[in-house]
Amino acid sequence: MSLVPCRACGHKVDTSALTCPECGATDPGHKISRQQRNAIGFFVQLAVILALLSWGSWYVWNTVIPKARELITKPAQEAPAASRQSAQ
């Protein structure tokens, strides 16, 4: 493994090290900490979920609700004249 400077103190650490032996920083070989990576992942997932919920509610509002309103408010149609005469 190669040695890289710690992102917090600059001490040379292995890229697979979990903490810096000098300052105790987590993931010293990475440019951002594990907590920052987790926070970024959380916000990306949150943005995707919100986008899907927004699209889903837009879809329901613009397609399902108008069709439901049309079915609810449509008056009942009378039977065709030919079927009325055969019933007599």
C-alpha positions in Angstrom: 0.0 0.0 0.0 1.1 3.5 -0.6 1.6 6.3 1.9 -0.3 9.5 1.5 -0.5 12.6 3.7 -3.3 12.7 6.3 -6.0 15.1 5.2 -6.0 16.7 8.7 -2.4 16.9 9.9 -0.2 15.9 6.9 1.4 12.9 8.6 2.2 10.1 6.2 -0.3 7.3 6.6 -1.2 4.1 4.7 -4.2 4.4 2.3 -6.0 1.6 4.1 -5.6 3.1 7.5 -8.9 3.7 9.4 -7.4 6.4 11.6 -4.3 8.6 11.6 -1.9 7.6 14.4 -0.8 11.2 14.8 -4.1 13.1 15.1 -6.8 10.4 15.1 -8.6 11.6 12.0 -10.9 9.0 10.5 -10.0 7.8 7.0 -6.9 9.9 6.8 -6.0 8.7 3.3 -9.2 10.0 1.7 -10.0 13.6 0.8 -13.2 13.7 2.7 -14.1 11.9 5.9 -16.5 9.0 6.2 -19.1 11.1 7.9 -19.0 13.6 5.1 -19.4 10.8 2.5 -22.3 9.4 4.5 -23.9 12.8 4.7 -23.5 13.3 0.9 -25.0 9.9 0.3 -27.9 10.7 2.6 -28.7 13.9 0.8 -28.5 12.3 -2.6 -30.9 9.6 -1.5 -33.2 12.2 0.0 -33.2 14.3 -3.2 -34.1 11.2 -5.3 -36.9 10.2 -3.0 -38.3 13.7 -3.0 -38.1 13.9 -6.8 -40.0 10.5 -7.1 -42.6 11.6 -4.7 -43.0 14.9 -6.5 -43.3 13.3 -9.9 -45.8 10.7 -8.5 -48.1 13.3 -7.0 -47.9 15.4 -10.2 -48.9 12.3 -12.2 -51.8 11.5 -9.9 -53.0 15.1 -9.9 -52.9 15.4 -13.7 -54.0 12.0 -14.9 -55.9 10.0 -12.3 -57.9 12.7 -10.6 -59.3 14.2 -13.9 -60.4 10.7 -14.9 -62.0 10.1 -11.5 -63.8 13.4 -11.7 -65.1 12.5 -15.2 -66.4 9.2 -14.0 -68.1 10.7 -10.9 -69.7 13.7 -12.7 -70.8 11.9 -15.9 -74.5 11.5 -16.0 -75.9 8.0 -16.5 -76.7 7.4 -20.2 -80.0 6.1 -21.3 -80.3 2.7 -22.9 -80.3 2.8 -26.7 -83.7 3.0 -28.3 -83.5 -0.5 -29.9 -83.0 -2.2 -26.5 -86.0 -0.3 -25.0 -88.3 -1.5 -27.8 -87.3 -5.1 -27.4 -87.9 -5.0 -23.6 -91.6 -4.0 -24.2 
